[in-house]
Amino acid sequence: IPGDSIKTGSNSSVGLIFEDDTVVSLGPGSEMEIDEFLFNPAERQLSFVARMIKGTFSFITGQIAKLAPQKIILETPSATLGVRGTKFAVEVD
């Protein structure tokens, strides 16, 4: 997954479920890049780093947020969000 880019068209949306049960939804005209995803709890290798480039996004955090909340980082063009386990939505113009 690292290096993958997810884009939706003007009339489409997508929902993703990651191995740690994180759920990410992208609305129409959205773009997100996955910079890092590690989920190996036995070896304490846990990380979710993504860049939200444009559009609308909703998140329901999974096991990484419970086990290592400091390892979830979401970047936007104007801010970096540190997530500590929750449900939230973001809009990037």
Secondary structure, DSSP 4 states (H G I P E B T S, - for coil): -TT-EEE--TT--EEEE-TT--EEEE-TT-EEEEEEEEEEGGGTEEEEEEEEEEEEEEEE--HHHHH-GGGEEEE-SS-EEE--S-EEEEEE-
